[in-house]
Amino acid sequence: MQGIEDGLDPARFVRVHRSAIVQVRSVIGLEPGPRANEELVLSDGTRLSIGRRYRASALPRFGFGA
């Protein structure tokens, strides 16, 4: 995943989990998830967990507090 991430424009894509990179403009919301974790909601309805390791750097990129 690191190789893929390195090849993407960091202004348009954000890593949110060890197995997930999302396009910033596709995120439409943040909702509570299982086990007190938060999930990003994408424009197509997909819900993705935010990894603890990526939370502080990812959430502000989507306009959400860390």
All heavy atoms as TSV, in Angstrom:
chain	resi	resn	atom	element	x	y	z
A	1	MET	N	N	0.821	-1.201	0.000
A	1	MET	CA	C	0.000	0.000	0.000
A	1	MET	C	C	0.863	1.261	0.000
A	1	MET	O	O	0.455	2.254	-0.577
A	1	MET	CB	C	-0.913	0.013	1.225
A	1	MET	CG	C	-2.105	-0.905	1.133
A	1	MET	SD	S	-3.265	-0.489	-0.165
A	1	MET	CE	C	-4.170	0.817	0.565
A	2	GLN	N	N	2.001	1.206	0.662
A	2	GLN	CA	C	2.843	2.395	0.731
A	2	GLN	C	C	3.283	2.821	-0.667
A	2	GLN	O	O	3.303	4.005	-0.980
A	2	GLN	CB	C	4.066	2.144	1.615
A	2	GLN	CG	C	4.913	3.386	1.837
A	2	GLN	CD	C	4.172	4.477	2.581
A	2	GLN	OE1	O	3.580	4.218	3.615
A	2	GLN	NE2	N	4.180	5.685	2.058
A	3	GLY	N	N	3.599	1.872	-1.530
A	3	GLY	CA	C	4.001	2.201	-2.889
A	3	GLY	C	C	2.889	2.870	-3.669
A	3	GLY	O	O	3.128	3.814	-4.424
A	4	ILE	N	N	1.685	2.400	-3.490
A	4	ILE	CA	C	0.528	3.012	-4.148
A	4	ILE	C	C	0.331	4.423	-3.616
A	4	ILE	O	O	0.143	5.376	-4.372
A	4	ILE	CB	C	-0.746	2.167	-3.931
A	4	ILE	CG1	C	-0.600	0.817	-4.636
A	4	ILE	CG2	C	-1.982	2.916	-4.402
A	4	ILE	CD1	C	-1.676	-0.182	-4.282
A	5	GLU	N	N	0.360	4.555	-2.297
A	5	GLU	CA	C	0.167	5.860	-1.669
A	5	GLU	C	C	1.209	6.871	-2.153
A	5	GLU	O	O	0.883	8.027	-2.427
A	5	GLU	CB	C	0.240	5.717	-0.149
A	5	GLU	CG	C	-0.006	6.996	0.596
A	5	GLU	CD	C	0.072	6.822	2.099
A	5	GLU	OE1	O	0.527	5.764	2.581
A	5	GLU	OE2	O	-0.320	7.757	2.800
A	6	ASP	N	N	2.452	6.441	-2.270
A	6	ASP	CA	C	3.521	7.335	-2.715
A	6	ASP	C	C	3.301	7.855	-4.130
A	6	ASP	O	O	3.749	8.937	-4.473
A	6	ASP	CB	C	4.876	6.621	-2.646
A	6	ASP	CG	C	5.321	6.359	-1.210
A	6	ASP	OD1	O	4.770	6.989	-0.278
A	6	ASP	OD2	O	6.205	5.501	-1.031
A	7	GLY	N	N	2.583	7.096	-4.965
A	7	GLY	CA	C	2.334	7.498	-6.335
A	7	GLY	C	C	1.103	8.368	-6.533
A	7	GLY	O	O	0.833	8.822	-7.637
A	8	LEU	N	N	0.354	8.611	-5.461
A	8	LEU	CA	C	-0.876	9.402	-5.561
A	8	LEU	C	C	-0.652	10.843	-5.103
A	8	LEU	O	O	0.213	11.111	-4.275
A	8	LEU	CB	C	-1.976	8.769	-4.698
A	8	LEU	CG	C	-2.429	7.379	-5.109
A	8	LEU	CD1	C	-3.372	6.792	-4.067
A	8	LEU	CD2	C	-3.093	7.409	-6.469
A	9	ASP	N	N	-1.471	11.735	-5.610
A	9	ASP	CA	C	-1.418	13.146	-5.230
A	9	ASP	C	C	-1.955	13.292	-3.808
A	9	ASP	O	O	-3.137	13.034	-3.567
A	9	ASP	CB	C	-2.269	13.958	-6.201
A	9	ASP	CG	C	-2.313	15.444	-5.899
A	9	ASP	OD1	O	-1.729	15.874	-4.880
A	9	ASP	OD2	O	-2.945	16.171	-6.684
A	10	PRO	N	N	-1.122	13.718	-2.843
A	10	PRO	CA	C	-1.577	13.825	-1.452
A	10	PRO	C	C	-2.652	14.898	-1.245
A	10	PRO	O	O	-3.333	14.892	-0.226
A	10	PRO	CB	C	-0.308	14.150	-0.677
A	10	PRO	CG	C	0.648	14.674	-1.672
A	10	PRO	CD	C	0.276	14.063	-2.992
A	11	ALA	N	N	-2.835	15.781	-2.195
A	11	ALA	CA	C	-3.902	16.779	-2.095
A	11	ALA	C	C	-5.258	16.165	-2.442
A	11	ALA	O	O	-6.292	16.710	-2.076
A	11	ALA	CB	C	-3.620	17.949	-3.029
A	12	ARG	N	N	-5.252	15.023	-3.124
A	12	ARG	CA	C	-6.504	14.392	-3.563
A	12	ARG	C	C	-6.817	13.071	-2.872
A	12	ARG	O	O	-7.968	12.644	-2.853
A	12	ARG	CB	C	-6.447	14.152	-5.068
A	12	ARG	CG	C	-6.387	15.458	-5.848
A	12	ARG	CD	C	-6.313	15.252	-7.337
A	12	ARG	NE	N	-7.408	14.406	-7.794
A	12	ARG	CZ	C	-7.363	13.676	-8.897
A	12	ARG	NH1	N	-6.288	13.679	-9.644
A	12	ARG	NH2	N	-8.390	12.944	-9.249
A	13	PHE	N	N	-5.794	12.412	-2.317
A	13	PHE	CA	C	-5.982	11.096	-1.704
A	13	PHE	C	C	-5.405	11.057	-0.293
A	13	PHE	O	O	-4.360	11.663	-0.027
A	13	PHE	CB	C	-5.296	10.016	-2.545
A	13	PHE	CG	C	-5.912	9.851	-3.905
A	13	PHE	CD1	C	-5.454	10.585	-4.984
A	13	PHE	CD2	C	-6.967	8.972	-4.099
A	13	PHE	CE1	C	-6.026	10.451	-6.242
A	13	PHE	CE2	C	-7.547	8.831	-5.353
A	13	PHE	CZ	C	-7.072	9.568	-6.422
A	14	VAL	N	N	-6.081	10.317	0.592
A	14	VAL	CA	C	-5.658	10.217	1.986
A	14	VAL	C	C	-5.736	8.765	2.435
A	14	VAL	O	O	-6.738	8.079	2.184
A	14	VAL	CB	C	-6.562	11.069	2.904
A	14	VAL	CG1	C	-6.156	10.930	4.357
A	14	VAL	CG2	C	-6.540	12.519	2.492
A	15	ARG	N	N	-4.709	8.323	3.117
A	15	ARG	CA	C	-4.731	6.979	3.693
A	15	ARG	C	C	-5.507	7.039	4.998
A	15	ARG	O	O	-5.233	7.874	5.857
A	15	ARG	CB	C	-3.309	6.499	3.945
A	15	ARG	CG	C	-3.255	5.075	4.428
A	15	ARG	CD	C	-2.237	4.330	3.652
A	15	ARG	NE	N	-2.154	2.954	4.052
A	15	ARG	CZ	C	-1.009	2.296	4.063
A	15	ARG	NH1	N	0.104	2.887	3.704
A	15	ARG	NH2	N	-0.998	1.040	4.395
A	16	VAL	N	N	-6.493	6.164	5.157
A	16	VAL	CA	C	-7.339	6.170	6.347
A	16	VAL	C	C	-7.243	4.872	7.150
A	16	VAL	O	O	-7.770	4.783	8.255
A	16	VAL	CB	C	-8.818	6.458	5.999
A	16	VAL	CG1	C	-8.961	7.846	5.404
A	16	VAL	CG2	C	-9.396	5.401	5.087
A	17	HIS	N	N	-6.587	3.882	6.569
A	17	HIS	CA	C	-6.463	2.574	7.220
A	17	HIS	C	C	-5.295	1.870	6.563
A	17	HIS	O	O	-4.900	2.237	5.446
A	17	HIS	CB	C	-7.771	1.792	7.016
A	17	HIS	CG	C	-7.898	0.595	7.891
A	17	HIS	ND1	N	-7.373	-0.621	7.541
A	17	HIS	CD2	C	-8.486	0.425	9.092
A	17	HIS	CE1	C	-7.645	-1.498	8.494
A	17	HIS	NE2	N	-8.320	-0.880	9.450
A	18	ARG	N	N	-4.772	0.862	7.207
A	18	ARG	CA	C	-3.625	0.170	6.595
A	18	ARG	C	C	-3.987	-0.461	5.261
A	18	ARG	O	O	-3.125	-0.727	4.432
A	18	ARG	CB	C	-3.053	-0.865	7.544
A	18	ARG	CG	C	-3.970	-2.013	7.822
A	18	ARG	CD	C	-3.360	-2.978	8.799
A	18	ARG	NE	N	-4.310	-4.041	9.045
A	18	ARG	CZ	C	-3.986	-5.230	9.469
A	18	ARG	NH1	N	-2.729	-5.514	9.709
A	18	ARG	NH2	N	-4.912	-6.133	9.666
A	19	SER	N	N	-5.290	-0.670	5.028
A	19	SER	CA	C	-5.719	-1.268	3.766
A	19	SER	C	C	-6.664	-0.379	2.964
A	19	SER	O	O	-7.374	-0.882	2.099
A	19	SER	CB	C	-6.399	-2.613	4.056
A	19	SER	OG	O	-7.548	-2.407	4.855
A	20	ALA	N	N	-6.671	0.935	3.248
A	20	ALA	CA	C	-7.606	1.810	2.522
A	20	ALA	C	C	-7.040	3.208	2.301
A	20	ALA	O	O	-6.534	3.837	3.222
A	20	ALA	CB	C	-8.926	1.920	3.277
A	21	ILE	N	N	-7.151	3.653	1.064
A	21	ILE	CA	C	-6.814	5.019	0.662
A	21	ILE	C	C	-8.068	5.558	-0.014
A	21	ILE	O	O	-8.667	4.864	-0.842
A	21	ILE	CB	C	-5.631	5.037	-0.327
A	21	ILE	CG1	C	-4.381	4.467	0.334
A	21	ILE	CG2	C	-5.380	6.448	-0.849
A	21	ILE	CD1	C	-3.220	4.248	-0.625
A	22	VAL	N	N	-8.479	6.776	0.331
A	22	VAL	CA	C	-9.700	7.319	-0.257
A	22	VAL	C	C	-9.433	8.655	-0.943
A	22	VAL	O	O	-8.504	9.377	-0.591
A	22	VAL	CB	C	-10.834	7.509	0.776
A	22	VAL	CG1	C	-11.224	6.195	1.393
A	22	VAL	CG2	C	-10.456	8.497	1.830
A	23	GLN	N	N	-10.277	8.941	-1.906
A	23	GLN	CA	C	-10.234	10.230	-2.582
A	23	GLN	C	C	-10.981	11.227	-1.691
A	23	GLN	O	O	-12.109	10.972	-1.270
A	23	GLN	CB	C	-10.882	10.125	-3.950
A	23	GLN	CG	C	-10.688	11.344	-4.795
A	23	GLN	CD	C	-11.203	11.122	-6.207
A	23	GLN	OE1	O	-12.009	10.243	-6.464
A	23	GLN	NE2	N	-10.736	11.944	-7.112
A	24	VAL	N	N	-10.354	12.349	-1.398
A	24	VAL	CA	C	-10.912	13.330	-0.464
A	24	VAL	C	C	-12.327	13.742	-0.860
A	24	VAL	O	O	-13.223	13.777	-0.021
A	24	VAL	CB	C	-9.991	14.568	-0.354
A	24	VAL	CG1	C	-10.628	15.654	0.482
A	24	VAL	CG2	C	-8.635	14.176	0.220
A	25	ARG	N	N	-12.556	14.009	-2.123
A	25	ARG	CA	C	-13.874	14.503	-2.543
A	25	ARG	C	C	-14.982	13.455	-2.454
A	25	ARG	O	O	-16.154	13.785	-2.552
A	25	ARG	CB	C	-13.812	15.096	-3.940
A	25	ARG	CG	C	-13.618	14.080	-5.022
A	25	ARG	CD	C	-13.608	14.730	-6.375
A	25	ARG	NE	N	-13.578	13.714	-7.406
A	25	ARG	CZ	C	-13.473	13.957	-8.663
A	25	ARG	NH1	N	-13.384	15.195	-9.082
A	25	ARG	NH2	N	-13.447	12.980	-9.531
A	26	SER	N	N	-14.637	12.195	-2.264
A	26	SER	CA	C	-15.669	11.162	-2.171
A	26	SER	C	C	-16.230	11.007	-0.760
A	26	SER	O	O	-17.243	10.340	-0.568
A	26	SER	CB	C	-15.127	9.816	-2.657
A	26	SER	OG	O	-14.158	9.322	-1.763
A	27	VAL	N	N	-15.613	11.637	0.225
A	27	VAL	CA	C	-16.074	11.522	1.609
A	27	VAL	C	C	-17.191	12.532	1.853
A	27	VAL	O	O	-17.020	13.726	1.637
A	27	VAL	CB	C	-14.915	11.747	2.597
A	27	VAL	CG1	C	-15.420	11.752	4.029
A	27	VAL	CG2	C	-13.849	10.678	2.404
A	28	ILE	N	N	-18.349	12.026	2.319
A	28	ILE	CA	C	-19.485	12.917	2.556
A	28	ILE	C	C	-19.886	12.992	4.026
A	28	ILE	O	O	-20.691	13.830	4.402
A	28	ILE	CB	C	-20.711	12.517	1.712
A	28	ILE	CG1	C	-21.174	11.106	2.056
A	28	ILE	CG2	C	-20.407	12.671	0.233
A	28	ILE	CD1	C	-22.523	10.749	1.473
A	29	GLY	N	N	-19.340	12.119	4.858
A	29	GLY	CA	C	-19.722	12.166	6.256
A	29	GLY	C	C	-18.852	11.324	7.157
A	29	GLY	O	O	-17.989	10.575	6.706
A	30	LEU	N	N	-19.093	11.489	8.445
A	30	LEU	CA	C	-18.406	10.745	9.485
A	30	LEU	C	C	-19.481	10.282	10.464
A	30	LEU	O	O	-20.275	11.092	10.941
A	30	LEU	CB	C	-17.389	11.654	10.187
A	30	LEU	CG	C	-16.575	11.046	11.305
A	30	LEU	CD1	C	-15.587	10.020	10.731
A	30	LEU	CD2	C	-15.814	12.138	12.044
A	31	GLU	N	N	-19.524	8.981	10.739
A	31	GLU	CA	C	-20.553	8.438	11.619
A	31	GLU	C	C	-19.938	7.463	12.610
A	31	GLU	O	O	-18.872	6.908	12.349
A	31	GLU	CB	C	-21.628	7.718	10.801
A	31	GLU	CG	C	-22.400	8.647	9.892
A	31	GLU	CD	C	-23.532	7.951	9.157
A	31	GLU	OE1	O	-23.719	6.727	9.332
A	31	GLU	OE2	O	-24.227	8.643	8.397
A	32	PRO	N	N	-20.618	7.262	13.735
A	32	PRO	CA	C	-20.127	6.269	14.700
A	32	PRO	C	C	-20.126	4.885	14.068
A	32	PRO	O	O	-21.022	4.542	13.304
A	32	PRO	CB	C	-21.138	6.325	15.840
A	32	PRO	CG	C	-21.914	7.569	15.628
A	32	PRO	CD	C	-21.830	7.916	14.179
A	33	GLY	N	N	-19.122	4.122	14.396
A	33	GLY	CA	C	-19.029	2.759	13.893
A	33	GLY	C	C	-18.987	1.778	15.045
A	33	GLY	O	O	-19.158	2.159	16.203
A	34	PRO	N	N	-18.738	0.516	14.758
A	34	PRO	CA	C	-18.684	-0.501	15.807
A	34	PRO	C	C	-17.488	-0.293	16.736
A	34	PRO	O	O	-16.480	0.287	16.350
A	34	PRO	CB	C	-18.549	-1.812	15.019
A	34	PRO	CG	C	-18.018	-1.419	13.697
A	34	PRO	CD	C	-18.497	-0.024	13.433
A	35	ARG	N	N	-17.623	-0.741	17.945
A	35	ARG	CA	C	-16.561	-0.685	18.953
A	35	ARG	C	C	-16.035	0.730	19.169
A	35	ARG	O	O	-14.843	0.946	19.331
A	35	ARG	CB	C	-15.424	-1.629	18.589
A	35	ARG	CG	C	-15.852	-3.084	18.539
A	35	ARG	CD	C	-14.705	-4.009	18.252
A	35	ARG	NE	N	-13.976	-3.689	17.040
A	35	ARG	CZ	C	-14.246	-4.150	15.828
A	35	ARG	NH1	N	-15.257	-4.954	15.661
A	35	ARG	NH2	N	-13.515	-3.820	14.796
A	36	ALA	N	N	-16.913	1.714	19.132
A	36	ALA	CA	C	-16.580	3.121	19.400
A	36	ALA	C	C	-15.618	3.715	18.381
A	36	ALA	O	O	-15.006	4.743	18.629
A	36	ALA	CB	C	-16.037	3.290	20.815
A	37	ASN	N	N	-15.453	3.077	17.242
A	37	ASN	CA	C	-14.642	3.641	16.165
A	37	ASN	C	C	-15.530	4.487	15.260
A	37	ASN	O	O	-16.729	4.265	15.181
A	37	ASN	CB	C	-13.990	2.537	15.322
A	37	ASN	CG	C	-12.921	1.803	16.089
A	37	ASN	OD1	O	-12.266	2.365	16.947
A	37	ASN	ND2	N	-12.750	0.539	15.781
A	38	GLU	N	N	-14.915	5.425	14.571
A	38	GLU	CA	C	-15.669	6.229	13.616
A	38	GLU	C	C	-15.460	5.665	12.215
A	38	GLU	O	O	-14.436	5.051	11.928
A	38	GLU	CB	C	-15.201	7.673	13.674
A	38	GLU	CG	C	-15.543	8.313	15.004
A	38	GLU	CD	C	-14.883	9.662	15.161
A	38	GLU	OE1	O	-13.686	9.770	14.858
A	38	GLU	OE2	O	-15.570	10.586	15.584
A	39	GLU	N	N	-16.453	5.894	11.365
A	39	GLU	CA	C	-16.375	5.444	9.979
A	39	GLU	C	C	-16.624	6.611	9.047
A	39	GLU	O	O	-17.480	7.458	9.302
A	39	GLU	CB	C	-17.434	4.372	9.700
A	39	GLU	CG	C	-17.204	3.083	10.429
A	39	GLU	CD	C	-18.246	2.038	10.083
A	39	GLU	OE1	O	-19.396	2.382	9.786
A	39	GLU	OE2	O	-17.891	0.855	10.122
A	40	LEU	N	N	-15.878	6.629	7.968
A	40	LEU	CA	C	-16.127	7.599	6.907
A	40	LEU	C	C	-17.243	7.059	6.028
A	40	LEU	O	O	-17.298	5.860	5.750
A	40	LEU	CB	C	-14.881	7.792	6.050
A	40	LEU	CG	C	-13.700	8.473	6.719
A	40	LEU	CD1	C	-12.497	8.427	5.785
A	40	LEU	CD2	C	-14.032	9.894	7.099
A	41	VAL	N	N	-18.109	7.930	5.580
A	41	VAL	CA	C	-19.166	7.545	4.652
A	41	VAL	C	C	-18.807	8.161	3.306
A	41	VAL	O	O	-18.583	9.369	3.199
A	41	VAL	CB	C	-20.543	8.054	5.126
A	41	VAL	CG1	C	-21.623	7.648	4.142
A	41	VAL	CG2	C	-20.850	7.538	6.530
A	42	LEU	N	N	-18.743	7.318	2.286
A	42	LEU	CA	C	-18.394	7.778	0.942
A	42	LEU	C	C	-19.653	8.061	0.140
A	42	LEU	O	O	-20.744	7.596	0.470
A	42	LEU	CB	C	-17.528	6.736	0.237
A	42	LEU	CG	C	-16.272	6.292	0.973
A	42	LEU	CD1	C	-15.461	5.331	0.104
A	42	LEU	CD2	C	-15.425	7.463	1.403
A	43	SER	N	N	-19.497	8.791	-0.934
A	43	SER	CA	C	-20.643	9.204	-1.754
A	43	SER	C	C	-21.428	8.029	-2.328
A	43	SER	O	O	-22.615	8.154	-2.602
A	43	SER	CB	C	-20.191	10.136	-2.883
A	43	SER	OG	O	-19.218	9.500	-3.676
A	44	ASP	N	N	-20.798	6.866	-2.468
A	44	ASP	CA	C	-21.521	5.694	-2.982
A	44	ASP	C	C	-22.139	4.851	-1.868
A	44	ASP	O	O	-22.676	3.780	-2.116
A	44	ASP	CB	C	-20.604	4.836	-3.851
A	44	ASP	CG	C	-19.495	4.151	-3.071
A	44	ASP	OD1	O	-19.357	4.392	-1.851
A	44	ASP	OD2	O	-18.760	3.359	-3.685
A	45	GLY	N	N	-22.056	5.342	-0.612
A	45	GLY	CA	C	-22.637	4.631	0.521
A	45	GLY	C	C	-21.671	3.726	1.261
A	45	GLY	O	O	-22.002	3.195	2.319
A	46	THR	N	N	-20.496	3.525	0.719
A	46	THR	CA	C	-19.487	2.702	1.382
A	46	THR	C	C	-19.094	3.325	2.706
A	46	THR	O	O	-18.972	4.542	2.812
A	46	THR	CB	C	-18.233	2.567	0.483
A	46	THR	OG1	O	-18.604	1.975	-0.749
A	46	THR	CG2	C	-17.151	1.740	1.152
A	47	ARG	N	N	-18.897	2.480	3.710
A	47	ARG	CA	C	-18.441	2.941	5.023
A	47	ARG	C	C	-17.080	2.320	5.281
A	47	ARG	O	O	-16.919	1.111	5.137
A	47	ARG	CB	C	-19.432	2.525	6.097
A	47	ARG	CG	C	-20.808	3.167	5.917
A	47	ARG	CD	C	-21.823	2.592	6.856
A	47	ARG	NE	N	-21.520	2.885	8.238
A	47	ARG	CZ	C	-22.086	3.839	8.962
A	47	ARG	NH1	N	-23.020	4.591	8.420
A	47	ARG	NH2	N	-21.746	4.040	10.212
A	48	LEU	N	N	-16.122	3.146	5.672
A	48	LEU	CA	C	-14.765	2.677	5.936
A	48	LEU	C	C	-14.331	3.060	7.337
A	48	LEU	O	O	-14.465	4.221	7.738
A	48	LEU	CB	C	-13.775	3.296	4.949
A	48	LEU	CG	C	-13.907	2.944	3.487
A	48	LEU	CD1	C	-12.969	3.790	2.653
A	48	LEU	CD2	C	-13.604	1.473	3.287
A	49	SER	N	N	-13.787	2.092	8.055
A	49	SER	CA	C	-13.230	2.382	9.372
A	49	SER	C	C	-11.963	3.219	9.214
A	49	SER	O	O	-11.217	3.057	8.253
A	49	SER	CB	C	-12.861	1.092	10.097
A	49	SER	OG	O	-14.012	0.357	10.404
A	50	ILE	N	N	-11.744	4.090	10.185
A	50	ILE	CA	C	-10.524	4.890	10.204
A	50	ILE	C	C	-9.572	4.233	11.195
A	50	ILE	O	O	-9.918	4.059	12.366
A	50	ILE	CB	C	-10.814	6.331	10.644
A	50	ILE	CG1	C	-11.846	6.962	9.737
A	50	ILE	CG2	C	-9.530	7.146	10.674
A	50	ILE	CD1	C	-12.362	8.280	10.250
A	51	GLY	N	N	-8.405	3.864	10.725
A	51	GLY	CA	C	-7.422	3.253	11.612
A	51	GLY	C	C	-6.905	4.258	12.634
A	51	GLY	O	O	-6.738	5.442	12.328
A	52	ARG	N	N	-6.665	3.792	13.856
A	52	ARG	CA	C	-6.158	4.684	14.911
A	52	ARG	C	C	-4.884	5.407	14.478
A	52	ARG	O	O	-4.680	6.564	14.795
A	52	ARG	CB	C	-5.882	3.899	16.190
A	52	ARG	CG	C	-7.137	3.494	16.919
A	52	ARG	CD	C	-6.790	2.663	18.101
A	52	ARG	NE	N	-6.231	1.402	17.579
A	52	ARG	CZ	C	-5.890	0.368	18.308
A	52	ARG	NH1	N	-6.002	0.410	19.603
A	52	ARG	NH2	N	-5.430	-0.727	17.750
A	53	ARG	N	N	-4.049	4.702	13.762
A	53	ARG	CA	C	-2.776	5.262	13.305
A	53	ARG	C	C	-2.961	6.445	12.346
A	53	ARG	O	O	-2.131	7.335	12.274
A	53	ARG	CB	C	-1.987	4.161	12.620
A	53	ARG	CG	C	-0.671	4.562	12.095
A	53	ARG	CD	C	-0.002	3.361	11.484
A	53	ARG	NE	N	1.356	3.680	11.121
A	53	ARG	CZ	C	2.192	2.831	10.592
A	53	ARG	NH1	N	1.810	1.602	10.365
A	53	ARG	NH2	N	3.404	3.197	10.279
A	54	TYR	N	N	-4.065	6.460	11.610
A	54	TYR	CA	C	-4.292	7.472	10.578
A	54	TYR	C	C	-5.293	8.545	10.985
A	54	TYR	O	O	-5.457	9.544	10.302
A	54	TYR	CB	C	-4.763	6.791	9.290
A	54	TYR	CG	C	-3.793	5.749	8.822
A	54	TYR	CD1	C	-3.997	4.408	9.108
A	54	TYR	CD2	C	-2.639	6.110	8.147
A	54	TYR	CE1	C	-3.086	3.446	8.708
A	54	TYR	CE2	C	-1.718	5.155	7.746
A	54	TYR	CZ	C	-1.950	3.823	8.031
A	54	TYR	OH	O	-1.040	2.886	7.651
A	55	ARG	N	N	-5.982	8.349	12.105
A	55	ARG	CA	C	-7.083	9.222	12.513
A	55	ARG	C	C	-6.670	10.696	12.621
A	55	ARG	O	O	-7.309	11.565	12.043
A	55	ARG	CB	C	-7.639	8.741	13.852
A	55	ARG	CG	C	-8.864	9.473	14.281
A	55	ARG	CD	C	-9.380	8.916	15.611
A	55	ARG	NE	N	-10.672	9.437	15.908
A	55	ARG	CZ	C	-10.885	10.650	16.402
A	55	ARG	NH1	N	-9.887	11.448	16.660
A	55	ARG	NH2	N	-12.115	11.058	16.625
A	56	ALA	N	N	-5.627	10.991	13.368
A	56	ALA	CA	C	-5.232	12.385	13.624
A	56	ALA	C	C	-4.851	13.127	12.348
A	56	ALA	O	O	-5.125	14.317	12.214
A	56	ALA	CB	C	-4.089	12.433	14.624
A	57	SER	N	N	-4.259	12.442	11.400
A	57	SER	CA	C	-3.860	13.117	10.163
A	57	SER	C	C	-4.974	13.124	9.116
A	57	SER	O	O	-5.047	14.031	8.292
A	57	SER	CB	C	-2.603	12.473	9.586
A	57	SER	OG	O	-2.832	11.122	9.256
A	58	ALA	N	N	-5.855	12.134	9.144
A	58	ALA	CA	C	-6.891	12.021	8.109
A	58	ALA	C	C	-8.112	12.895	8.362
A	58	ALA	O	O	-8.595	13.560	7.442
A	58	ALA	CB	C	-7.327	10.567	7.962
A	59	LEU	N	N	-8.623	12.900	9.573
A	59	LEU	CA	C	-9.882	13.598	9.826
A	59	LEU	C	C	-9.850	15.085	9.468
A	59	LEU	O	O	-10.802	15.583	8.848
A	59	LEU	CB	C	-10.335	13.396	11.268
A	59	LEU	CG	C	-10.813	11.983	11.595
A	59	LEU	CD1	C	-11.284	11.910	13.039
A	59	LEU	CD2	C	-11.891	11.521	10.657
A	60	PRO	N	N	-8.815	15.827	9.798
A	60	PRO	CA	C	-8.800	17.251	9.401
A	60	PRO	C	C	-8.820	17.456	7.883
A	60	PRO	O	O	-9.358	18.444	7.398
A	60	PRO	CB	C	-7.493	17.773	10.000
A	60	PRO	CG	C	-7.201	16.854	11.136
A	60	PRO	CD	C	-7.697	15.510	10.679
A	61	ARG	N	N	-8.306	16.504	7.135
A	61	ARG	CA	C	-8.309	16.609	5.667
A	61	ARG	C	C	-9.718	16.582	5.100
A	61	ARG	O	O	-9.973	17.084	4.010
A	61	ARG	CB	C	-7.506	15.459	5.052
A	61	ARG	CG	C	-6.041	15.432	5.392
A	61	ARG	CD	C	-5.244	16.445	4.582
A	61	ARG	NE	N	-5.491	16.392	3.179
A	61	ARG	CZ	C	-4.935	15.532	2.315
A	61	ARG	NH1	N	-4.066	14.666	2.732
A	61	ARG	NH2	N	-5.253	15.579	1.047
A	62	PHE	N	N	-10.653	15.998	5.853
A	62	PHE	CA	C	-12.041	15.911	5.415
A	62	PHE	C	C	-12.912	16.978	6.083
A	62	PHE	O	O	-14.116	16.990	5.915
A	62	PHE	CB	C	-12.619	14.530	5.711
A	62	PHE	CG	C	-11.814	13.408	5.116
A	62	PHE	CD1	C	-11.156	12.502	5.927
A	62	PHE	CD2	C	-11.691	13.268	3.748
A	62	PHE	CE1	C	-10.412	11.472	5.390
A	62	PHE	CE2	C	-10.942	12.252	3.204
A	62	PHE	CZ	C	-10.303	11.341	4.016
A	63	GLY	N	N	-12.297	17.837	6.875
A	63	GLY	CA	C	-13.052	18.890	7.555
A	63	GLY	C	C	-13.637	18.467	8.883
A	63	GLY	O	O	-14.513	19.143	9.410
A	64	PHE	N	N	-13.158	17.345	9.433
A	64	PHE	CA	C	-13.631	16.862	10.721
A	64	PHE	C	C	-12.530	17.062	11.750
A	64	PHE	O	O	-11.356	16.956	11.436
A	64	PHE	CB	C	-13.983	15.371	10.657
A	64	PHE	CG	C	-14.932	15.015	9.562
A	64	PHE	CD1	C	-14.579	14.142	8.563
A	64	PHE	CD2	C	-16.195	15.581	9.517
A	64	PHE	CE1	C	-15.447	13.805	7.542
A	64	PHE	CE2	C	-17.083	15.267	8.494
A	64	PHE	CZ	C	-16.715	14.376	7.508
A	65	GLY	N	N	-12.898	17.333	12.986
A	65	GLY	CA	C	-11.907	17.493	14.054
A	65	GLY	C	C	-11.192	16.194	14.334
A	65	GLY	O	O	-11.716	15.123	14.097
A	66	ALA	N	N	-9.975	16.275	14.801
A	66	ALA	CA	C	-9.179	15.068	15.086
A	66	ALA	C	C	-9.482	14.501	16.444
A	66	ALA	O	O	-10.040	15.028	17.296
A	66	ALA	CB	C	-7.701	15.391	15.001
